Amino acid sequence: MGFKSFLVTVALVGVPTVNAQFQQACAALASRLAIPNATIASTIFVAARTNLTFPTVDPTCGTPFQVVSSDVCRVVLTLATSNRSSTLMEAWLPSNWTGRFLSTGNGGIGGCIQYIDLDYASSLGFTTTGSDNGHSGQNGTLFLNNIEVVKDFAWRSLLTSAVVGKQITNDFYGKPHTKSYYLGCSTGGRQGWKMAQDFHDVFDGIAGMFFSLIKNAGPAYPPASLWPVIDAELLKQCDGIDGAVDGIIEDPSRCNFRPETLVCSAGNGSSCLTAKQAATVRAVFAPLLATNGSVLYPGLEYGPGLVASIFNTYSPQQFLFTDNWYRFAVFNDPEFNTSVLTPAEIDFAWDLNPGGINTWSGDLSKFKARGAKILHYHGQQDQLISSSNSNRYYDLVLQTMGLSHSSLDEFYRFFRISGMGHCGGGQGATFIGNVEGSVASLDPRENVLTAMVRWVEEGIAPETITGTAFVNQTQALGVDFKRAHCRYPFRNVFTRKGSVKDPASWTCIV
């Protein structure tokens, strides 16, 4: 199906099209499915505009309901992945099926089906699957002394649900899918990279954001009253490096912020830092080094609003997801103190590689050989996962495969989204269609999912991804500005001709 036909199909979304034959086929599907090691809970027709509720979902998932955008056959089942592990999955089979299949990823510690992503993709005509990644809720307690549950979290749940989802698709529609896609962010990004690196034949196109370790900051934090002061100084030093003073830093890697300029000789003050506080600011933006001095994890990149986010997140109490991973999966010790993680302990976790979790392989040659594509994006104002790690990974692939940038661009393109926070939000033009709540347009020039479809099916690779910023980040208030985000290693610079809010006033340079 060409992309024009895809857009015609999308235009029909939201219009109730209750089809008796479709409903009957859905009700009968349970008796037709023959999936090994599976328990079918239900196959139920869900009409467009239904407010679907999930009373049994763990409250930590924060998904009590989802308004369904189009008619779907909802399949719920549990798959045994070993003699002591299982995964809950759902497949949403749309009545306006385009022939495409898509798997969704997870977030955080990964025990929650992303219903908003199921709805987003199924509304666009994809058969869509999601799973709980082998455990329920945003905690890792089931990892304790059970490597099978850890394996599910690391890779097996996604792989299994994708394989089963494709079988369900074939059984329901009477023919196989035409193309297979993946969409994920944060933990979902790590899952996507695991598929590209180790299971190259599962997806034809992967769109997502990279995920790696989360680092823990040290003590001696500046008080909250000084965070705006630090933020203002950061912008003063770095906002104009892209040619425009607009509150957005296009390429944070070019920022050489010096918090020492805020140190006052008298010590604490209402507008200055002590030397120790300045050192702490520098430390949370610095890379985390292994015991041999190599980089375990790069520092977070500089951006407006990040100071408050960092000091709120990286408090003396360890980040929830890191805490759960080290206590229950790495050390199998619920009493293990993660608030003082050392480089040696992080080295140990990497070498242990529980469940095959590591995703730092630069060899994507088998994925490339299939003709598959990767559309990688990362918000440059990400407060949880350093965007510079995505730069490092792109460069790792480049070096490992011995390719030029233009050769790598043939199957793997990376877009840096200025002003975007973790998976969305922020002051920049961050509506790029990576999730349902960030859709400004279905035009593949402005939507990473539809851009991926066009690239895979028509061979038209995205040169830029144009994002949209709404007034006060609220769609109802109208468009504030748009900006075409460059693919790495290009960076955006303001030409000083026209308005900073005009995409034509910016250009991508190396």
Secondary structure, 3 states (H helix, E strand, C coil): CCHHHHHHHHHCCCCCCCCHHHHHHHHHHHHHCCCCCEEEEEEEEECCCCEEECCCCCHHHCCCEEECCCCEEEEEEEEEEECCEEEEEEEEEECCCCCEEEEECCCCCCCCCCHHHHHHHHHCCEEEEEECCCCCCCCCHHHCCCHHHHHHHHHHHHHHHHHHHHHHHHHHHCCCCCEEEEEECCHHHHHHHHHHHHCCCCCCEEEECCCCCCCCCCCCCCCHHHHHHHHHHHHHHHHHHHCCCCCCCCCHHHCCCCHHHHECCCCCCCCCECHHHHHHHHHHCCCEECCCCCEEECCCCCCCCHHHHHHHHCCCCCCHHHHHHHHHHHCCCCCCCCCCCCHHHHHHHHHHCHHHCCCCCCCCHHHHHCCCEEEEEEECCCCCCCCHHHHHHHHHHHHHHCCCHHHHCCCEEEEEECCCCCCCCCCCCCECCCCHHHCCCCCCCCCHHHHHHHHHHHCCCCCEEEEEEEHHHCHHHCEEEEEEEEECCCEEEECCCCCCCCHHHEEEEC
